Amino acid sequence: MAAGLPALLLLLLAGLTAVNAVSTQASCLHTAREAALAAARGAEGGPAGPSGAEVSVTIDGERVRATVRAPVRTLGGRLGRITVSATAVAAMEPGAAEGVGSATN
């Protein structure tokens, strides 16, 4: 019984880390979609991502690619961090390409 409790606690922390990583990845995907659509429409700025996230938007011809990377704490913050990311691509809307270049947010 005494040996099983630390193993159970470790399993619980690993499960919570996995849930946190999946939740953060879903948030990154939502942010990437919104950023790609905003850039495709020619809007400046973009949506706020998860805590500590880096949002980069690249315009290449008729395509806009938004990538969001965010750190996730592992095992309650005792170990290093893992990074999850998501990328979304959108087509430039007519008339939106005027005056818009490659940008990083």
C-alpha atoms as a printed R data frame, in Angstrom:
    type eleno elety resid chain resno      x      y       z
1   ATOM     1    CA   MET     A     1  0.000  0.000   0.000
2   ATOM     2    CA   ALA     A     2  2.763  2.473   0.915
3   ATOM     3    CA   ALA     A     3  4.637  1.764  -2.313
4   ATOM     4    CA   GLY     A     4  1.501  2.156  -4.404
5   ATOM     5    CA   LEU     A     5  0.667  5.687  -3.234
6   ATOM     6    CA   PRO     A     6  3.670  7.418  -4.902
7   ATOM     7    CA   ALA     A     7  3.002  5.477  -8.104
8   ATOM     8    CA   LEU     A     8 -0.642  6.548  -8.011
9   ATOM     9    CA   LEU     A     9  0.363 10.176  -7.443
10  ATOM    10    CA   LEU     A    10  2.810 10.006 -10.358
11  ATOM    11    CA   LEU     A    11  0.111  8.538 -12.584
12  ATOM    12    CA   LEU     A    12 -2.308 11.285 -11.542
13  ATOM    13    CA   LEU     A    13  0.223 14.033 -12.322
14  ATOM    14    CA   ALA     A    14  1.013 12.457 -15.707
15  ATOM    15    CA   GLY     A    15 -2.699 12.344 -16.520
16  ATOM    16    CA   LEU     A    16 -3.179 15.976 -15.505
17  ATOM    17    CA   THR     A    17 -0.194 16.963 -17.665
18  ATOM    18    CA   ALA     A    18 -1.715 15.146 -20.644
19  ATOM    19    CA   VAL     A    19 -5.072 16.874 -20.154
20  ATOM    20    CA   ASN     A    20 -3.336 20.257 -19.844
21  ATOM    21    CA   ALA     A    21 -1.307 19.606 -23.019
22  ATOM    22    CA   VAL     A    22 -4.406 18.643 -25.023
23  ATOM    23    CA   SER     A    23 -6.301 21.669 -23.740
24  ATOM    24    CA   THR     A    24 -3.418 24.011 -24.585
25  ATOM    25    CA   GLN     A    25 -3.047 22.464 -28.041
26  ATOM    26    CA   ALA     A    26 -6.761 23.018 -28.729
27  ATOM    27    CA   SER     A    27 -6.390 26.630 -27.633
28  ATOM    28    CA   CYS     A    28 -3.365 27.008 -29.940
29  ATOM    29    CA   LEU     A    29 -5.392 25.632 -32.837
30  ATOM    30    CA   HIS     A    30 -8.223 28.073 -32.187
31  ATOM    31    CA   THR     A    31 -5.788 30.993 -31.954
32  ATOM    32    CA   ALA     A    32 -3.989 29.930 -35.165
33  ATOM    33    CA   ARG     A    33 -7.291 29.758 -37.051
34  ATOM    34    CA   GLU     A    34 -8.369 33.178 -35.833
35  ATOM    35    CA   ALA     A    35 -4.966 34.731 -36.604
36  ATOM    36    CA   ALA     A    36 -4.902 33.264 -40.126
37  ATOM    37    CA   LEU     A    37 -8.417 34.506 -40.859
38  ATOM    38    CA   ALA     A    38 -7.682 37.966 -39.469
39  ATOM    39    CA   ALA     A    39 -4.522 38.268 -41.573
40  ATOM    40    CA   ALA     A    40 -6.352 36.968 -44.667
41  ATOM    41    CA   ARG     A    41 -8.892 39.756 -44.232
42  ATOM    42    CA   GLY     A    42 -6.120 42.334 -43.872
43  ATOM    43    CA   ALA     A    43 -6.747 43.063 -40.194
44  ATOM    44    CA   GLU     A    44 -3.873 44.192 -37.991
45  ATOM    45    CA   GLY     A    45 -3.123 42.343 -34.774
46  ATOM    46    CA   GLY     A    46 -4.756 39.083 -33.836
47  ATOM    47    CA   PRO     A    47 -6.330 37.063 -31.075
48  ATOM    48    CA   ALA     A    48 -4.670 36.454 -27.735
49  ATOM    49    CA   GLY     A    49 -3.362 32.923 -27.351
50  ATOM    50    CA   PRO     A    50 -2.695 30.718 -24.347
51  ATOM    51    CA   SER     A    51 -0.407 32.005 -21.609
52  ATOM    52    CA   GLY     A    52  3.160 32.368 -22.893
53  ATOM    53    CA   ALA     A    53  2.190 31.605 -26.496
54  ATOM    54    CA   GLU     A    54  4.129 32.845 -29.514
55  ATOM    55    CA   VAL     A    55  2.023 33.683 -32.568
56  ATOM    56    CA   SER     A    56  3.688 34.071 -35.957
57  ATOM    57    CA   VAL     A    57  1.875 34.993 -39.164
58  ATOM    58    CA   THR     A    58  3.498 34.614 -42.575
59  ATOM    59    CA   ILE     A    59  1.967 35.797 -45.839
60  ATOM    60    CA   ASP     A    60  3.216 33.984 -48.936
61  ATOM    61    CA   GLY     A    61  1.482 35.102 -52.102
62  ATOM    62    CA   GLU     A    62 -2.164 34.114 -51.801
63  ATOM    63    CA   ARG     A    63 -1.751 32.134 -48.564
64  ATOM    64    CA   VAL     A    64 -1.555 33.146 -44.942
65  ATOM    65    CA   ARG     A    65  0.032 30.731 -42.464
66  ATOM    66    CA   ALA     A    66 -0.368 31.269 -38.732
67  ATOM    67    CA   THR     A    67  1.607 29.195 -36.250
68  ATOM    68    CA   VAL     A    68  1.082 29.254 -32.493
69  ATOM    69    CA   ARG     A    69  3.495 27.652 -30.004
70  ATOM    70    CA   ALA     A    70  2.827 27.475 -26.276
71  ATOM    71    CA   PRO     A    71  4.697 25.899 -23.355
72  ATOM    72    CA   VAL     A    72  3.017 23.341 -21.087
73  ATOM    73    CA   ARG     A    73  4.249 22.612 -17.577
74  ATOM    74    CA   THR     A    74  4.944 18.939 -16.948
75  ATOM    75    CA   LEU     A    75  4.203 16.958 -13.797
76  ATOM    76    CA   GLY     A    76  3.077 19.923 -11.744
77  ATOM    77    CA   GLY     A    77  6.012 22.105 -12.802
78  ATOM    78    CA   ARG     A    78  8.673 19.856 -11.301
79  ATOM    79    CA   LEU     A    79 10.232 18.968 -14.652
80  ATOM    80    CA   GLY     A    80 10.898 20.958 -17.784
81  ATOM    81    CA   ARG     A    81  8.242 22.215 -20.158
82  ATOM    82    CA   ILE     A    82  6.975 20.710 -23.356
83  ATOM    83    CA   THR     A    83  5.873 22.852 -26.276
84  ATOM    84    CA   VAL     A    84  2.684 22.279 -28.224
85  ATOM    85    CA   SER     A    85  1.956 23.999 -31.519
86  ATOM    86    CA   ALA     A    86 -0.737 24.402 -34.131
87  ATOM    87    CA   THR     A    87 -0.713 25.806 -37.660
88  ATOM    88    CA   ALA     A    88 -3.565 27.131 -39.771
89  ATOM    89    CA   VAL     A    89 -3.592 28.255 -43.402
90  ATOM    90    CA   ALA     A    90 -6.091 30.627 -45.030
91  ATOM    91    CA   ALA     A    91 -6.445 32.086 -48.508
92  ATOM    92    CA   MET     A    92 -6.042 35.844 -48.902
93  ATOM    93    CA   GLU     A    93 -9.329 37.589 -49.484
94  ATOM    94    CA   PRO     A    94 -9.652 39.861 -52.532
95  ATOM    95    CA   GLY     A    95 -8.467 43.384 -51.776
96  ATOM    96    CA   ALA     A    96 -6.889 42.419 -48.459
97  ATOM    97    CA   ALA     A    97 -3.374 41.978 -49.851
98  ATOM    98    CA   GLU     A    98 -2.874 45.700 -50.399
99  ATOM    99    CA   GLY     A    99 -0.394 47.073 -47.907
100 ATOM   100    CA   VAL     A   100 -0.027 43.837 -45.979
101 ATOM   101    CA   GLY     A   101  3.337 42.093 -45.850
102 ATOM   102    CA   SER     A   102  4.901 39.320 -43.818
103 ATOM   103    CA   ALA     A   103  4.314 39.913 -40.137
104 ATOM   104    CA   THR     A   104  5.150 38.353 -36.799
105 ATOM   105    CA   ASN     A   105  3.021 38.972 -33.694
